[in-house]
Amino acid sequence: MSENNDFDALVGEIEGAIQKDEKEIYTEKTLEEAYNPKNVGELKEPSAVGKVTGPCGDTIQIHLKVEGDIISDCKFITDGCGPSIASGSVVTELVKGKTIEEASKLTADDVLAILGDLPADNLHCPVLAINTLKAALEDYRNTRSFRNQSISE
């Protein structure tokens, strides 16, 4: 039993050291979004899907549900690091309730304005999330264009 207590204590020390280091590197908002991301998962019947792999190898996938011209729901999945998770979470929150046109104007700077500063090594993460959103928006435009063509033929 003593071995388990020693192991648990060691794990606790390591977790504490990691969290201390993270707090020195990342903003509180980035850590909050990374550890408690919003809108994680996949939509059952998405209107559009975008999937992009960034230069670091992280992949983000974004699902959009569009009703009329309004994004009514948005979810994401990623195999990425904390800043990628945080960026995906922020993007999904930013687009809900926006029109396709409004969502297409979002930039990585909009994500950074919410997360705060990121280390130079992680500045590609908001770019990856925005590029994935743009891929989903393009998928929506292409799908809608195809549907409209099929209906008119």
C-alpha positions as CSV (number, residue, x, y, z in Angstrom):
1,M,0.0,0.0,0.0
2,S,2.9,2.3,0.8
3,E,4.2,2.0,-2.8
4,N,0.9,3.3,-4.2
5,N,1.0,6.3,-1.8
6,D,4.6,7.0,-2.9
7,F,3.6,6.8,-6.6
8,D,0.6,9.0,-6.1
9,A,2.7,11.6,-4.3
10,L,5.3,11.5,-7.1
11,V,2.6,12.0,-9.7
12,G,1.1,14.8,-7.7
13,E,4.6,16.5,-7.5
14,I,5.1,16.1,-11.3
15,E,1.6,17.5,-12.1
16,G,2.3,20.5,-9.8
17,A,5.6,21.2,-11.5
18,I,4.0,21.0,-14.9
19,Q,1.2,23.3,-14.0
20,K,3.6,25.8,-12.4
21,D,5.6,25.8,-15.7
22,E,2.5,26.2,-17.8
23,K,1.4,29.2,-15.8
24,E,4.7,30.9,-16.5
25,I,4.3,30.3,-20.3
26,Y,0.6,30.6,-21.0
27,T,-2.2,33.0,-20.1
28,E,-4.9,31.9,-17.7
29,K,-7.4,32.1,-20.5
30,T,-5.3,29.8,-22.7
31,L,-5.0,27.2,-19.9
32,E,-8.7,27.5,-19.1
33,E,-9.6,26.8,-22.8
34,A,-7.0,24.0,-23.1
35,Y,-8.1,22.2,-20.0
36,N,-11.9,22.8,-20.3
37,P,-12.5,23.3,-24.0
38,K,-16.0,24.1,-25.3
39,N,-17.7,22.4,-28.2
40,V,-15.5,19.3,-28.4
41,G,-16.8,16.5,-30.6
42,E,-18.5,16.0,-34.0
43,L,-21.9,17.0,-35.2
44,K,-24.1,14.1,-36.3
45,E,-25.3,15.8,-39.5
46,P,-23.0,18.7,-40.2
47,S,-23.6,21.2,-42.9
48,A,-19.9,21.4,-43.5
49,V,-16.6,19.9,-42.3
50,G,-13.1,21.3,-42.5
51,K,-9.9,19.4,-41.6
52,V,-6.4,20.8,-41.7
53,T,-3.0,19.6,-40.5
54,G,-0.6,22.3,-39.4
55,P,3.1,22.6,-39.8
56,C,3.7,21.0,-36.4
57,G,1.6,17.9,-37.3
58,D,-1.4,18.9,-35.2
59,T,-4.7,18.4,-37.0
60,I,-8.0,20.2,-36.3
61,Q,-11.4,19.2,-37.7
62,I,-14.3,21.6,-37.5
63,H,-18.0,20.7,-38.0
64,L,-20.5,23.5,-38.8
65,K,-24.3,23.4,-38.6
66,V,-25.7,26.2,-40.7
67,E,-29.4,27.2,-40.7
68,G,-30.3,29.8,-43.2
69,D,-27.0,31.7,-43.4
70,I,-26.3,31.5,-39.6
71,I,-23.9,29.1,-38.0
72,S,-26.2,27.6,-35.3
73,D,-23.7,25.0,-34.0
74,C,-20.0,24.3,-34.2
75,K,-17.8,21.5,-32.8
76,F,-14.2,20.6,-33.2
77,I,-11.8,17.7,-32.6
78,T,-8.0,17.8,-32.5
79,D,-5.0,15.7,-31.8
80,G,-3.0,18.8,-31.0
81,C,-1.4,20.5,-28.1
82,G,-3.0,22.7,-25.4
83,P,-2.8,25.9,-27.5
84,S,-4.4,24.1,-30.5
85,I,-7.2,22.8,-28.2
86,A,-7.6,26.4,-26.8
87,S,-7.6,27.9,-30.3
88,G,-10.2,25.4,-31.6
89,S,-12.4,26.0,-28.6
90,V,-12.3,29.8,-29.0
91,V,-13.0,29.6,-32.8
92,T,-16.1,27.4,-32.2
93,E,-17.4,30.0,-29.7
94,L,-16.6,32.9,-31.9
95,V,-18.6,31.6,-34.9
96,K,-21.8,30.5,-33.2
97,G,-24.6,32.9,-34.2
98,K,-22.5,34.5,-37.0
99,T,-23.4,34.6,-40.6
100,I,-21.1,32.7,-43.1
101,E,-19.8,36.1,-44.2
102,E,-19.0,37.3,-40.7
103,A,-17.3,34.0,-39.8
104,S,-15.2,34.2,-42.9
105,K,-13.7,37.5,-41.7
106,L,-12.3,36.1,-38.4
107,T,-8.5,36.0,-38.1
108,A,-5.9,34.5,-35.9
109,D,-5.6,37.9,-34.3
110,D,-9.2,37.6,-33.1
111,V,-8.3,34.3,-31.4
112,L,-5.2,35.8,-29.9
113,A,-7.2,38.7,-28.6
114,I,-9.2,36.3,-26.5
115,L,-6.4,33.9,-25.5
116,G,-3.8,36.5,-24.9
117,D,-0.2,36.2,-26.0
118,L,1.2,32.8,-27.0
119,P,4.9,31.8,-27.2
120,A,6.4,32.1,-30.7
121,D,6.4,28.3,-31.0
122,N,2.6,28.3,-30.6
123,L,1.6,31.2,-32.8
124,H,0.7,28.8,-35.6
125,C,-2.1,27.3,-33.4
126,P,-4.7,30.1,-33.9
127,V,-3.7,30.2,-37.6
128,L,-4.4,26.4,-37.8
129,A,-7.8,26.9,-36.1
130,I,-8.8,29.8,-38.5
131,N,-7.5,27.9,-41.5
132,T,-9.7,24.9,-40.5
133,L,-12.7,27.2,-40.1
134,K,-12.0,28.6,-43.6
135,A,-11.8,25.0,-44.9
136,A,-15.2,24.3,-43.3
137,L,-16.7,27.5,-44.7
138,E,-15.4,26.5,-48.2
139,D,-16.9,23.1,-47.8
140,Y,-20.2,24.7,-47.0
141,R,-20.1,27.0,-50.0
142,N,-19.1,24.1,-52.3
143,T,-21.8,21.9,-50.9
144,R,-24.5,24.6,-51.1
145,S,-23.4,25.5,-54.6
146,F,-23.7,21.8,-55.6
147,R,-27.1,21.5,-54.0
148,N,-28.4,24.6,-55.7
149,Q,-27.1,23.3,-59.0
150,S,-28.8,20.0,-58.6
151,I,-32.1,21.6,-57.6
152,S,-32.1,23.9,-60.7
153,E,-31.2,21.1,-63.2
